[in-house]
Amino acid sequence: MIYEFCTNTNPGLARGNNEDSVTFDEPTRLGILADGMGGYNAGEIASGMATTFIKSELSRWLAQAGRNANAREVRRALEICVDNANRSIFNAANSNPQYTGMGTTLVVGVFQDEKLTLGHIGDSRCYRLRAGAFTQITRDHSLLQEQIDAGLITPEQAATSMNKNLVTRALGVEDSVQLEVNEHKVEVGDLYLMCSDGLSDMVDDAGIAELLVSGASLEELATQLIDKANANGGRDNISVLLAKAEAGSSKRGLISRLLGK
């Protein structure tokens, strides 16, 4: 399986700074997105620390382990890197008064041929478009989602609630955090979208899907998603990461097998 990646980020129309951070490492098929929170500039410090630390540590491990690392090993490496990043952000927040209370959401994905190991914390999301079907494959760690799960409100009521953006988990806020990790089977033609809530709060699922099914290039899609969020108000920073799975050639597969990759 061959993967193509693309990212884009925008401050939106209401905020002067961008507290989102998004990056990928194509050789190790790693994608990371974080949406920071905190006082003046602290949110962007937290999100930047998260993506930089996890990319550095996890991509190094993936490069050494090779693409044949099993699911248990990848999950454990992911958990260790996120735990280390959490402690780094937490310690920075407690040693610098300017950064007190800072934290960040997180979505991180490791793509291994026909498998995606996906971890997340908070309300940044990952969606999948497969054969025209658009699905959210992460579940928000938020007050609204807990209320929906408890039957206290409907998804329709949640869409207009004043309690948006109240997350129940965040990286760096406490000395430990629970990373939710799930494994997904990847099929040829799948398109994955990671995004901050600056997109999902401004554009509903149907609106996002309408853009993604157009068949435009990843760069065009990333721009269109951000433009749509801004057209609908742009009340927050907007970040997207797109990853598309395509079939590799049989020749490439043979060489990879001979090299043990």
RODREN-815788 format. One record per residue: residue in three letters; x negated, y, z negated of N, C-alpha, C in turn; residue number from 1. Coordinates in steps of 0.001 Angstrom, whole numbers, plus 500000, padded with zeros to 6 digits. Layout:
BEGIN
PT type   n.px   n.py   n.pz  ca.px  ca.py  ca.pz   c.px   c.py   c.pz seq
PT  ALA      X      Y      Z      X      Y      Z      X      Y      Z NUM
...
***
This chain:
BEGIN
PT type   n.px   n.py   n.pz  ca.px  ca.py  ca.pz   c.px   c.py   c.pz seq
PT  MET 499152 498806 500000 500000 500000 500000 499114 501247 500000   1
PT  ILE 499461 502196 500832 498757 503478 500894 499662 504552 500284   2
PT  TYR 499066 505449 499492 499837 506518 498856 499351 507886 499307   3
PT  GLU 500308 508747 499589 500016 510152 499896 500558 511001 498756   4
PT  PHE 499768 511962 498306 500158 512808 497185 500206 514276 497607   5
PT  CYS 501035 515044 496911 501103 516486 497121 501636 517136 495847   6
PT  THR 501085 518284 495483 501585 519023 494326 501821 520482 494693   7
PT  ASN 502678 521117 493916 502887 522561 494051 503445 523070 492725   8
PT  THR 503116 524297 492388 503616 524898 491154 503830 526385 491370   9
PT  ASN 504802 526938 490637 505194 528329 490827 505703 528864 489494  10
PT  PRO 505390 530113 489134 505842 530646 487840 507343 530880 487758  11
PT  GLY 508038 530881 488909 509455 531216 488890 509648 532715 488910  12
PT  LEU 510883 533145 488692 511218 534560 488831 511333 535304 487504  13
PT  ALA 511360 534567 486384 511632 535214 485099 510433 535277 484170  14
PT  ARG 509345 534569 484502 508219 534489 483584 506949 535009 484253  15
PT  GLY 506142 535698 483450 504922 536282 483988 503765 535316 484068  16
PT  ASN 503804 534223 483272 502726 533240 483313 503299 531860 483599  17
PT  ASN 502416 530945 483957 502836 529589 484311 502291 528616 483279  18
PT  GLU 503181 528006 482504 502773 527073 481458 502802 525624 481926  19
PT  ASP 503089 525398 483216 503049 524061 483786 501633 523737 484259  20
PT  SER 501329 522469 484328 500070 522005 484907 500343 520694 485624  21
PT  VAL 499827 520561 486841 500093 519351 487628 498859 519012 488444  22
PT  THR 498536 517727 488515 497331 517309 489228 497461 515850 489636  23
PT  PHE 496561 515404 490519 496502 513988 490882 495075 513622 491239  24
PT  ASP 494797 512326 491190 493508 511799 491620 493798 510717 492652  25
PT  GLU 493612 511051 493916 494017 510138 494992 493250 508820 494984  26
PT  PRO 491912 508813 494744 491200 507532 494771 491745 506500 493782  27
PT  THR 492184 506959 492600 492706 506026 491602 494233 506022 491559  28
PT  ARG 494864 506775 492459 496333 506804 492593 497006 507200 491281  29
PT  LEU 496513 508274 490712 496991 508766 489421 497636 510133 489599  30
PT  GLY 498848 510307 489061 499534 511597 489099 499943 512021 487701  31
PT  ILE 499789 513329 487395 500070 513834 486050 500756 515193 486146  32
PT  LEU 501806 515381 485360 502511 516667 485293 502840 516976 483844  33
PT  ALA 502626 518236 483437 502894 518655 482056 503533 520032 482048  34
PT  ASP 504450 520243 481121 505158 521514 480958 504935 521982 479523  35
PT  GLY 504099 523017 479364 503687 523451 478039 504700 524322 477328  36
PT  MET 504541 524375 476018 505410 525206 475182 504574 525764 474029  37
PT  GLY 504988 526902 473510 504266 527495 472383 504259 529004 472485  38
PT  GLY 503413 529643 471684 503332 531095 471670 502604 531629 472884  39
PT  TYR 502158 532867 472800 501524 533551 473923 500369 532735 474484  40
PT  ASN 500508 532309 475729 499491 531535 476449 499247 530139 475889  41
PT  ALA 499814 529802 474730 499523 528508 474118 500076 527360 474945  42
PT  GLY 501233 527558 475573 501830 526500 476375 500941 526083 477530  43
PT  GLU 500341 527065 478194 499474 526714 479319 498172 526082 478848  44
PT  ILE 497734 526417 477624 496566 525753 477054 496882 524279 476819  45
PT  ALA 498038 524002 476227 498428 522620 475917 498595 521789 477185  46
PT  SER 499313 522314 478168 499537 521541 479392 498243 521341 480168  47
PT  GLY 497397 522383 480193 496114 522263 480876 495203 521250 480214  48
PT  MET 495190 521242 478877 494402 520242 478151 494903 518841 478454  49
PT  ALA 496210 518670 478491 496790 517345 478731 496400 516795 480102  50
PT  THR 496609 517590 481149 496322 517077 482490 494827 516895 482709  51
PT  THR 494019 517824 482213 492566 517728 482404 491995 516531 481669  52
PT  PHE 492383 516356 480423 491835 515269 479605 492270 513919 480158  53
PT  ILE 493565 513773 480433 494066 512472 480886 493508 512129 482266  54
PT  LYS 493435 513114 483161 492865 512839 484487 491414 512392 484368  55
PT  SER 490637 513083 483562 489224 512752 483414 489032 511352 482838  56
PT  GLU 489702 511068 481736 489496 509803 481048 490132 508626 481783  57
PT  LEU 491379 508800 482236 492088 507675 482834 491571 507361 484241  58
PT  SER 491245 508391 485022 490717 508128 486363 489360 507435 486279  59
PT  ARG 488559 507797 485268 487271 507119 485081 487487 505644 484768  60
PT  TRP 488432 505363 483873 488704 503966 483525 489254 503208 484730  61
PT  LEU 490184 503807 485468 490770 503144 486626 489722 502857 487696  62
PT  ALA 488795 503794 487894 487745 503593 488889 486848 502424 488499  63
PT  GLN 486604 502267 487209 485759 501171 486741 486502 499843 486718  64
PT  ALA 487778 499879 486344 488564 498649 486218 488959 498082 487572  65
PT  GLY 489060 498962 488580 489488 498504 489895 490994 498370 489977  66
PT  ARG 491486 498147 491175 492930 498091 491394 493548 496787 490900  67
PT  ASN 492722 495832 490501 493256 494554 490047 493486 494515 488543  68
PT  ALA 493277 495629 487860 493577 495674 486428 495036 495280 486221  69
PT  ASN 495283 494410 485247 496661 493939 485070 497511 494975 484340  70
PT  ALA 498808 494722 484326 499763 495690 483783 499495 495996 482318  71
PT  ARG 499143 494967 481552 498891 495175 480125 497676 496081 479913  72
PT  GLU 496643 495868 480716 495432 496680 480596 495698 498136 480976  73
PT  VAL 496451 498348 482046 496775 499713 482477 497614 500418 481423  74
PT  ARG 498606 499721 480909 499453 500310 479861 498621 500708 478648  75
PT  ARG 497715 499829 478231 496908 500117 477049 495972 501293 477300  76
PT  ALA 495359 501340 478489 494483 502468 478821 495267 503772 478837  77
PT  LEU 496472 503720 479377 497325 504903 479428 497669 505377 478026  78
PT  GLU 498038 504453 477166 498399 504809 475798 497207 505409 475039  79
PT  ILE 496026 504844 475225 494840 505347 474532 494494 506757 475007  80
PT  CYS 494517 506978 476328 494189 508302 476861 495188 509359 476403  81
PT  VAL 496464 509006 476369 497486 509957 475928 497349 510223 474437  82
PT  ASP 497053 509195 473663 496849 509391 472222 495666 510315 471960  83
PT  ASN 494577 510118 472704 493405 510995 472543 493723 512430 472940  84
PT  ALA 494489 512599 474019 494887 513942 474446 495782 514590 473399  85
PT  ASN 496687 513804 472819 497575 514329 471783 496780 514854 470593  86
PT  ARG 495791 514087 470160 494988 514501 469006 494163 515750 469329  87
PT  SER 493671 515837 470554 492890 517010 470946 493744 518274 470917  88
PT  ILE 494956 518191 471451 495861 519349 471464 496287 519698 470037  89
PT  PHE 496612 518680 469248 497044 518897 467857 495933 519559 467045  90
PT  ASN 494716 519078 467213 493585 519653 466476 493305 521090 466911  91
PT  ALA 493419 521362 468208 493210 522725 468699 494271 523669 468145  92
PT  ALA 495504 523179 468072 496594 524009 467543 496393 524320 466066  93
PT  ASN 495803 523386 465333 495618 523578 463896 494341 524318 463545  94
PT  SER 493449 524488 464507 492202 525202 464231 492197 526616 464796  95
PT  ASN 493230 526974 465560 493315 528309 466152 494710 528868 465926  96
PT  PRO 494855 529913 465110 496186 530460 464801 496985 530854 466041  97
PT  GLN 496298 531260 467115 497003 531639 468341 497750 530467 468960  98
PT  TYR 497277 529263 468679 497836 528075 469326 498758 527275 468416  99
PT  THR 499067 527816 467252 499913 527096 466305 501241 526684 466945 100
PT  GLY 501581 525403 466815 502855 524912 467310 502887 524598 468787 101
PT  MET 501756 524719 469474 501797 524456 470918 501948 522961 471184 102
PT  GLY 502508 522659 472330 502699 521272 472748 503059 521240 474214 103
PT  THR 503312 520060 474714 503631 519940 476135 504404 518655 476402 104
PT  THR 505237 518686 477411 505832 517456 477923 504785 516767 478792 105
PT  LEU 505100 515565 479229 504143 514827 480050 504858 513785 480901 106
PT  VAL 504453 513697 482164 504787 512548 483011 503488 512111 483667 107
PT  VAL 503161 510826 483555 501924 510319 484148 502211 508979 484804 108
PT  GLY 501768 508825 486047 502015 507603 486789 500745 507029 487384 109
PT  VAL 500593 505716 487262 499491 504988 487894 500101 504065 488946 110
PT  PHE 499776 504318 490209 500309 503533 491323 499282 502471 491713 111
PT  GLN 499696 501204 491666 498828 500084 492034 499545 499238 493080 112
PT  ASP 499270 499497 494334 499916 498756 495416 501429 498712 495201 113
PT  GLU 502006 497568 494848 503474 497468 494732 503968 497708 493311 114
PT  LYS 503210 498426 492508 503597 498620 491107 503298 500040 490653 115
PT  LEU 504217 500600 489880 504030 501901 489244 504140 501721 487740 116
PT  THR 503091 502117 487016 503143 502191 485555 503370 503648 485206 117
PT  LEU 504507 503927 484600 504965 505302 484392 505152 505592 482914 118
PT  GLY 504476 506630 482427 504638 507053 481044 505198 508458 480981 119
PT  HIS 506007 508744 479957 506506 510116 479827 506833 510454 478376 120
PT  ILE 506777 511761 478111 507116 512336 476809 507868 513631 477081 121
PT  GLY 509049 513788 476500 509804 515031 476676 510782 514968 477828 122
PT  ASP 511056 516139 478440 512117 516209 479442 511625 516508 480859 123
PT  SER 510319 516449 481093 509871 516442 482477 510206 515065 483047 124
PT  ARG 510507 515011 484335 511132 513806 484893 510359 513188 486048 125
PT  CYS 510728 511937 486338 510304 511288 487572 511539 510713 488253 126
PT  TYR 511674 511007 489527 512760 510493 490356 512173 509598 491448 127
PT  ARG 513035 508735 492003 512632 507901 493132 513691 507976 494230 128
PT  LEU 513230 508182 495456 514098 508093 496623 513743 506814 497355 129
PT  ARG 514696 505894 497454 514482 504603 498117 515650 504301 499051 130
PT  ALA 515344 504228 500336 516353 503890 501335 517593 504778 501188 131
PT  GLY 517370 506068 500936 518463 507019 500827 519093 507121 499452 132
PT  ALA 518743 506206 498541 519303 506233 497180 518357 507000 496255 133
PT  PHE 518873 508019 495588 518077 508895 494737 518384 508581 493280 134
PT  THR 517339 508263 492490 517518 507793 491116 516525 508457 490179 135
PT  GLN 516998 508890 489013 516091 509356 487960 515583 508127 487222 136
PT  ILE 514267 507918 487187 513722 506700 486581 513061 506960 485223 137
PT  THR 513088 508189 484750 512734 508483 483358 514004 508921 482636 138
PT  ARG 513979 508808 481317 515104 509238 480488 514607 510319 479544 139
PT  ASP 515229 511485 479598 514763 512631 478819 514683 512317 477328 140
PT  HIS 513634 512774 476701 513550 512780 475239 513998 514174 474801 141
PT  SER 515297 514343 474700 515872 515660 474414 517113 515524 473553 142
PT  LEU 517483 516639 472908 518701 516661 472098 519920 516380 472961 143
PT  LEU 519960 516954 474152 521105 516735 475033 521257 515262 475401 144
PT  GLN 520140 514596 475727 520228 513187 476089 520695 512342 474921 145
PT  GLU 520237 512684 473709 520699 511951 472533 522198 512145 472323 146
PT  GLN 522687 513362 472572 524124 513623 472438 524926 512866 473497 147
PT  ILE 524378 512782 474709 525034 512011 475768 525076 510529 475388 148
PT  ASP 523935 510008 474918 523858 508596 474542 524818 508255 473408 149
PT  ALA 525039 509224 472511 525931 508993 471366 527402 509216 471726 150
PT  GLY 527649 509643 472954 529022 509883 473385 529612 511179 472880 151
PT  LEU 528758 512085 472398 529250 513352 471852 529581 514356 472949 152
PT  ILE 528860 514285 474067 529141 515148 475209 528993 514337 476483 153
PT  THR 529548 514853 477568 529426 514205 478870 528244 514813 479624 154
PT  PRO 527741 514112 480636 526676 514707 481465 527094 516033 482087 155
PT  GLU 528381 516164 482409 528879 517414 482985 528812 518548 481970 156
PT  GLN 529141 518250 480722 529038 519258 479664 527579 519605 479391 157
PT  ALA 526712 518613 479478 525287 518846 479245 524717 519817 480265 158
PT  ALA 525229 519757 481488 524706 520600 482564 524890 522087 482272 159
PT  THR 525883 522419 481452 526155 523827 481147 525887 524164 479679 160
PT  SER 525247 523243 478959 524996 523442 477530 523954 524532 477282 161
PT  MET 524072 525200 476138 523093 526204 475728 521894 525543 475027 162
PT  ASN 521961 524228 474813 520905 523529 474096 519881 522873 475007 163
PT  LYS 519793 523330 476248 518786 522787 477143 517394 523111 476605 164
PT  ASN 516448 522288 476988 515025 522512 476678 514667 522215 475228 165
PT  LEU 515588 521616 474459 515255 521202 473102 514789 519749 473151 166
PT  VAL 513472 519544 473188 512949 518191 473326 512775 517544 471961 167
PT  THR 512879 516230 471928 512716 515483 470679 511339 514840 470580 168
PT  ARG 510560 514913 471643 509163 514460 471626 508330 515434 472444 169
PT  ALA 507106 515687 471984 506186 516523 472748 504759 516131 472411 170
PT  LEU 503890 516245 473374 502475 515926 473188 501794 517065 472438 171
PT  GLY 501067 516737 471347 500269 517716 470631 500938 518393 469458 172
PT  VAL 502210 518142 469213 502935 518815 468131 502672 518147 466783 173
PT  GLU 502500 516828 466787 502173 516076 465580 500922 515252 465842 174
PT  ASP 500383 514640 464780 499120 513922 464960 499288 512598 465700 175
PT  SER 500514 512185 465931 500771 511008 466756 502069 511240 467530 176
PT  VAL 502193 510558 468653 503387 510710 469477 503659 509393 470184 177
PT  GLN 504932 509093 470399 505297 507859 471072 505432 508100 472573 178
PT  LEU 504580 507452 473350 504660 507509 474804 505583 506404 475279 179
PT  GLU 506605 506742 476046 507463 505717 476638 506844 505270 477956 180
PT  VAL 506599 503973 478082 505967 503421 479274 506878 502377 479898 181
PT  ASN 507077 502494 481203 507875 501513 481944 507167 501164 483249 182
PT  GLU 507418 499953 483731 506839 499504 484992 507936 499406 486043 183
PT  HIS 507600 499831 487255 508556 499835 488350 507936 499185 489583 184
PT  LYS 508722 498406 490288 508272 497828 491553 508356 498900 492629 185
PT  VAL 507303 499024 493425 507264 500007 494506 507506 499306 495830 186
PT  GLU 508322 499912 496682 508584 499383 498016 508089 500363 499068 187
PT  VAL 507738 499831 500217 507275 500665 501329 508344 501715 501649 188
PT  GLY 507925 502958 501786 508860 504037 502088 509367 504776 500879 189
PT  ASP 509095 504260 499680 509520 504958 498458 508889 506344 498383 190
PT  LEU 509677 507302 497897 509173 508650 497638 509444 508969 496169 191
PT  TYR 508395 509317 495434 508508 509615 494013 508299 511111 493783 192
PT  LEU 509134 511668 492919 509061 513084 492564 508923 513220 491062 193
PT  MET 507812 513794 490605 507677 514218 489220 507941 515715 489189 194
PT  CYS 508641 516201 488168 508942 517632 488125 509131 518112 486694 195
PT  SER 508875 519400 486499 509200 520049 485229 510675 520441 485252 196
PT  ASP 511208 520815 484088 512630 521151 484041 512941 522466 484744 197
PT  GLY 511911 523204 485160 512159 524382 485985 512785 524034 487319 198
PT  LEU 512581 522802 487767 513279 522328 488968 514615 521686 488601 199
PT  SER 514583 520716 487680 515803 519947 487399 516899 520767 486743 200
PT  ASP 516544 521864 486052 517568 522734 485478 518185 523668 486516 201
PT  MET 517438 523949 487574 517889 524903 488585 518540 524233 489800 202
PT  VAL 518172 522975 490059 518700 522257 491220 519210 520904 490740 203
PT  ASP 520491 520612 491003 521033 519336 490538 520499 518187 491398 204
PT  ASP 520761 516963 490941 520218 515787 491618 520625 515729 493089 205
PT  ALA 521866 516085 493350 522349 516043 494735 521580 517033 495605 206
PT  GLY 521290 518207 495051 520551 519219 495799 519115 518799 496063 207
PT  ILE 518488 518137 495067 517128 517639 495258 517111 516546 496317 208
PT  ALA 518054 515611 496205 518113 514499 497156 518338 514991 498576 209
PT  GLU 519173 516008 498734 519464 516545 500062 518195 517025 500756 210
PT  LEU 517282 517615 499986 516025 518066 500565 515107 516893 500875 211
PT  LEU 515022 515941 499960 514057 514856 500115 514381 513930 501283 212
PT  VAL 515649 513761 501615 516012 512838 502697 515774 513435 504076 213
PT  SER 515326 514681 504143 515170 515351 505433 514039 514778 506271 214
PT  GLY 513088 514093 505612 511972 513533 506360 510848 514516 506620 215
PT  ALA 510894 515689 506009 509835 516682 506172 508548 516179 505515 216
PT  SER 507434 516838 505811 506160 516464 505200 506209 516747 503699 217
PT  LEU 505310 516116 502961 505302 516331 501513 505051 517791 501166 218
PT  GLU 504155 518446 501915 503875 519862 501665 505121 520710 501895 219
PT  GLU 505851 520422 502963 507082 521165 503243 508128 520904 502171 220
PT  LEU 508249 519642 501743 509234 519301 500713 508924 520001 499398 221
PT  ALA 507653 520024 499005 507272 520675 497754 507633 522154 497784 222
PT  THR 507358 522796 498908 507696 524220 499057 509202 524430 499034 223
PT  GLN 509930 523566 499719 511391 523700 499775 512026 523514 498403 224
PT  LEU 511516 522575 497621 512054 522353 496277 511861 523586 495398 225
PT  ILE 510679 524158 495441 510405 525354 494646 511234 526534 495134 226
PT  ASP 511336 526708 496438 512145 527793 496997 513605 527660 496572 227
PT  LYS 514109 526421 496538 515497 526190 496146 515717 526545 494672 228
PT  ALA 514768 526159 493822 514881 526487 492390 514861 527995 492180 229
PT  ASN 514012 528683 492915 513957 530145 492795 515214 530794 493362 230
PT  ALA 515743 530244 494440 516977 530779 495022 518150 530644 494055 231
PT  ASN 518080 529636 493183 519154 529408 492207 518909 530125 490877 232
PT  GLY 517878 530955 490822 517636 531741 489612 516207 531730 489133 233
PT  GLY 515489 530630 489345 514075 530555 488954 513808 530986 487530 234
PT  ARG 514582 530467 486574 514478 530943 485195 513277 530380 484436 235
PT  ASP 512559 529447 485038 511423 528831 484356 510336 528538 485382 236
PT  ASN 509161 528153 484888 508106 527687 485786 508575 526416 486496 237
PT  ILE 508129 526240 487721 508578 525115 488542 507359 524365 489053 238
PT  SER 507280 523078 488758 506174 522267 489253 506697 520947 489800 239
PT  VAL 506068 520498 490883 506460 519231 491503 505221 518450 491905 240
PT  LEU 505322 517138 491806 504333 516222 492355 505084 515188 493162 241
PT  LEU 504695 515015 494407 505322 514037 495296 504316 512946 495620 242
PT  ALA 504772 511702 495608 503937 510560 495976 504746 509652 496897 243
PT  LYS 504216 509384 498074 504921 508555 499050 504141 507280 499310 244
PT  ALA 504846 506151 499300 504230 504841 499518 504428 504404 500966 245
PT  GLU 503343 504047 501607 503388 503557 502988 502642 502238 503076 246
PT  ALA 502992 501439 504073 502335 500146 504252 500900 500347 504721 247
PT  GLY 499970 499615 504106 498593 499622 504571 498442 498650 505723 248
PT  SER 497405 498830 506525 497186 497934 507660 496700 496587 507168 249
PT  SER 496923 495544 507962 496464 494204 507590 494943 494154 507539 250
PT  LYS 494291 494932 508399 492826 494977 508403 492318 495548 507088 251
PT  ARG 492956 496625 506648 492568 497238 505379 492776 496269 504229 252
PT  GLY 493905 495522 504292 494178 494568 503240 493142 493467 503165 253
PT  LEU 492691 492967 504338 491684 491927 504376 490369 492417 503774 254
PT  ILE 489958 493618 504171 488711 494178 503657 488807 494367 502139 255
PT  SER 489947 494872 501702 490142 495079 500264 490023 493766 499501 256
PT  ARG 490606 492710 500073 490544 491414 499387 489102 490894 499347 257
PT  LEU 488381 491070 500448 486996 490617 500498 486135 491357 499477 258
PT  LEU 486468 492620 499245 485710 493434 498294 486227 493286 496872 259
PT  GLY 487330 492537 496729 487898 492343 495412 488606 493547 494879 260
PT  LYS 489155 494402 495787 489840 495623 495366 491306 495539 495706 261
***
